[in-house]
Amino acid sequence: MVFNNKLKIALITGGTRGVGYEIAKMFKRNNYNVIITGRKESEAIKISEKLNDNDIYSKGVVKGYKLDFTDINDSNKLLNKLENKDIRPNFIINNAGTLNLKNINDISLKEYEIMLKVNTIGPLILSKYCLDILKCSSDKYSGILFNTPPYNIDDKTTYLLPYMQTKLAQTTLMRSLANLSLNNNAVVCGFWTNYPLLTDAIIKKNIGKNDNCMHPKILSKTLEELIFNTKNPTHYNSKVIIDKEFLKNKNVNIKQFKIGNNTKNLDDLFMKHLNINQKKNMFYKF
């Protein structure tokens, strides 16, 4: 399918499932052309076709590309188009990420390298190729957004040091780009959740159960409210928006996103899973 050239473009990494998939649907519903990426080209194309078939009322078109920052050489189809400005996104949503629950003693260099490439280097490369989003522009809507946590160094953060280092480096990138921005209409911020979301990162790693989770739509609604229903979204530049607080201020009832009746706080579930008190001694064995 061919993009509607009259429409703006949103690029969502990790858009084949979970949070990224819901964000892709949200942008298409708001009449954007959408690019979704996945680690497998076939899967990205399959999901893009599904999104096009399921929303015949939108003027936007969805395209799927392979983007795997652990396999840069095989991801050049999209990266070359971005670098050469054959594709000029108005929004980049850095959603793709990888979670590793091992502490600094147990994680291998290979595992750390994968996290560093996906969580840190990947968003940096996309930002490098799309800095024109941050230049002076008359466009009303544009931005670079990151699925990344606020700075908060606690026991959980310390135990998950390898993972949190790669994510908080992304937070630093976000805040630096916000400081760099010359476009008064460019939104550069982070978004994060108070809740475990019904995604592979929570369920397959046994951090929580379905009944503990919120639907990933809660984060796509957060971005929709920010981008399309906020008078001055750049007010949030360099900040990390938390879904629970932000949606409450927008008078959005978050109960609609509950999967079951035993919804938990994300940090509480992590603390229980990691069993910090029993493992502190292990952490300090270096």
C-alpha positions in Angstrom: 0.0 0.0 0.0 1.1 3.6 -0.7 1.2 6.3 1.9 -1.3 9.1 1.7 1.1 12.0 1.0 -1.2 14.5 2.5 -0.9 12.9 6.0 1.8 13.1 8.6 3.9 10.0 9.6 4.3 8.3 13.0 7.0 5.7 13.4 6.5 3.3 16.3 9.3 0.9 17.2 8.2 -2.5 18.6 4.8 -2.0 17.0 3.8 -5.5 16.3 2.2 -6.2 19.7 1.5 -4.9 23.2 2.0 -1.2 23.8 3.4 -0.4 20.4 0.5 -2.1 18.6 -2.0 0.0 20.6 -0.1 3.2 19.8 0.0 2.3 16.1 -3.8 1.9 16.2 -4.2 5.2 18.0 -2.2 7.1 15.4 -4.0 5.5 12.5 -7.3 6.3 14.1 -6.1 9.9 14.1 -5.4 9.8 10.4 -1.6 9.4 10.4 0.4 7.2 8.1 2.1 4.8 10.4 5.3 2.8 10.3 5.6 -0.1 12.7 8.8 -2.0 13.3 9.6 -5.5 14.6 12.5 -7.9 14.8 11.1 -9.9 11.9 10.1 -8.3 8.7 7.5 -10.9 7.9 5.7 -10.2 11.3 5.9 -6.5 10.8 4.3 -6.7 7.4 1.7 -9.2 8.6 0.6 -6.9 11.5 0.6 -3.8 9.2 -1.8 -5.6 6.8 -4.0 -6.5 9.8 -4.1 -2.8 10.9 -5.0 -1.7 7.4 -7.8 -4.3 7.0 -9.3 -3.6 10.5 -9.6 0.2 10.1 -11.1 1.0 6.7 -12.3 4.4 7.9 -8.9 5.9 8.5 -7.2 7.8 5.7 -3.8 6.6 7.0 -1.8 3.6 5.8 0.4 1.3 7.9 3.7 -0.1 6.7 5.9 -2.7 8.5 9.7 -2.8 8.5 12.3 -4.9 10.2 14.2 -3.0 12.8 16.5 -5.0 15.1 19.3 -3.1 16.8 21.1 -6.4 17.5 21.2 -6.9 13.7 21.8 -3.5 12.2 23.1 -4.8 8.9 19.8 -6.5 8.2 17.8 -3.5 9.3 19.1 -1.1 6.6 16.0 -0.9 4.5 14.3 1.4 7.0 17.4 3.0 8.5 18.7 4.0 5.0 15.3 5.6 4.2 15.4 7.6 7.4 19.1 8.7 6.9 18.5 9.7 3.3 15.2 11.5 4.2 13.1 9.3 1.9 10.9 8.9 5.0 10.4 11.9 7.2 8.5 11.0 10.4 6.6 13.7 12.3 6.6 11.5 15.4 9.0 8.9 16.6 7.8 6.7 19.4 10.7 4.8 20.9 8.7 2.0 22.4 10.8 -1.1 21.7 12.8 -2.4 24.6 14.2 -5.5 26.2 13.9 -6.4 29.9 16.5 -8.5 31.8 15.9 -9.2 35.5 19.5 -10.4 36.3 21.7 -8.4 38.7 25.2 -7.1 38.0 26.8 -10.4 39.3 24.7 -12.7 37.2 24.3 -11.0 33.9 26.6 -12.0 31.0 28.3 -9.5 28.8 26.3 -10.8 25.9 23.0 -10.2 27.7 24.1 -6.7 28.7 25.3 -5.9 25.1 21.8 -6.9 23.8 20.1 -4.5 26.3 22.5 -1.7 25.5 21.9 -2.0 21.8 18.1 -2.2 22.0 17.4 0.2 25.0 20.1 2.8 24.5 21.9 2.7 21.1 18.7 2.1 19.1 16.8 5.3 20.2 20.0 7.3 19.8 20.4 6.2 16.1 16.7 7.0 15.4 17.1 10.4 17.0 20.3 11.1 15.0 18.5 10.3 11.7 15.4 12.4 12.6 16.8 15.5 14.2 14.9 17.6 11.7 11.9 17.0 13.9 13.5 19.2 16.4 14.4 22.1 14.0 12.4 25.2 13.5 9.1 24.2 12.0 5.5 25.5 11.6 4.1 22.0 12.0 1.6 21.9 14.8 2.3 18.3 15.8 5.7 16.6 15.9 7.9 15.0 18.5 10.2 12.3 19.7 8.9 10.3 22.7 10.4 7.5 24.8 9.0 4.7 26.7 11.4 5.3 29.6 11.1 5.7 33.4 11.8 8.9 35.5 15.0 9.1 37.6 14.3 7.3 40.8 17.1 5.4 42.4 15.8 2.9 44.9 16.3 -0.8 45.9 14.6 -2.1 42.8 16.6 0.2 40.5 19.9 -0.8 42.2 19.2 -4.5 42.0 18.2 -4.1 38.3 21.3 -2.0 37.7 22.2 -3.4 34.2 18.7 -3.0 32.9 18.0 0.4 34.6 21.3 1.8 33.3 20.2 1.2 29.7 16.8 2.7 30.3 17.9 5.7 32.3 20.4 6.4 29.6 17.4 6.8 27.3 15.9 9.2 29.8 19.1 11.2 29.6 18.8 11.2 25.8 15.2 12.4 26.0 16.1 15.3 28.3 19.1 16.3 26.2 17.0 16.4 23.0 14.4 18.4 24.8 17.1 20.9 25.7 18.3 20.9 22.1 14.9 21.4 20.4 14.5 24.6 18.4 10.9 23.7 17.3 8.4 25.3 19.6 5.9 22.7 18.5 8.0 19.6 19.0 7.1 17.4 22.0 10.1 15.6 23.5 9.2 13.7 26.6 9.0 10.2 28.2 6.0 8.1 29.1 5.8 5.4 31.7 3.3 3.3 33.6 2.3 2.8 37.2 1.0 -0.6 36.4 2.1 -4.0 35.1 0.7 -4.2 31.6 -0.6 -7.3 29.9 2.6 -7.8 27.8 5.2 -10.6 27.4 7.6 -8.7 29.6 5.3 -9.1 32.6 3.5 -12.5 31.9 6.3 -14.6 30.3 8.8 -13.5 32.9 6.4 -14.4 35.7 6.5 -11.0 37.2 2.7 -10.9 37.4 -0.5 -12.6 36.3 -3.2 -11.4 33.9 -5.4 -10.4 36.9 -2.7 -8.0 38.1 -2.5 -6.1 34.8 -3.8 -3.2 32.9 -4.5 -3.3 29.2 -1.6 -1.8 27.1 -4.3 0.7 25.7 -3.7 2.8 28.9 -0.4 4.0 27.4 -1.8 4.6 24.0 -4.6 6.7 25.6 -1.9 8.6 27.5 -0.2 9.6 24.3 -3.4 10.4 22.6 -4.4 12.7 25.3 -1.0 14.4 25.3 -0.6 14.8 21.5 -4.2 15.4 20.4 -6.1 16.7 23.5 -3.6 18.9 25.3 -3.5 22.7 24.5 0.3 23.0 24.9 1.9 19.5 25.0 5.4 21.0 24.9 4.8 22.0 28.6 5.8 18.4 29.3 9.1 18.5 27.4 12.0 16.8 29.3 9.5 15.3 31.7 8.3 11.7 32.0 4.5 11.4 32.0 3.0 8.7 34.2 -0.2 7.2 33.0 -2.1 7.1 36.3 -1.4 10.7 37.2 -1.7 12.2 33.7 -5.0 10.5 32.8 -6.5 11.4 36.2 -5.7 15.1 35.4 -7.5 14.5 32.1 -10.5 13.1 33.8 -10.0 9.7 32.1 -11.4 6.8 34.1 -8.6 4.3 34.1 -10.9 1.5 35.3 -11.7 0.9 31.6 -8.2 -0.5 31.2 -8.3 -3.0 34.1 -8.0 -6.7 33.0 -9.1 -8.2 36.4 -9.9 -7.3 39.9 -6.5 -7.6 41.4 -4.5 -4.8 39.7 -1.1 -4.2 41.3 1.4 -1.4 41.3 4.3 -2.2 39.0 7.0 -1.5 41.5 5.3 -3.6 44.1 5.2 -6.5 41.7 8.8 -6.1 40.8 9.9 -5.9 44.5 8.0 -9.1 45.2 9.4 -10.9 42.2 13.0 -9.9 42.9 12.7 -10.6 46.6 15.2 -7.8 47.3 15.8 -8.5 51.0 17.0 -12.1 50.3 19.2 -11.1 47.4 21.0 -8.0 48.7 24.0 -10.0 49.9 24.3 -11.6 46.5 24.5 -8.1 44.9 27.4 -7.0 47.1 29.7 -10.0 46.2 32.0 -8.1 44.0 
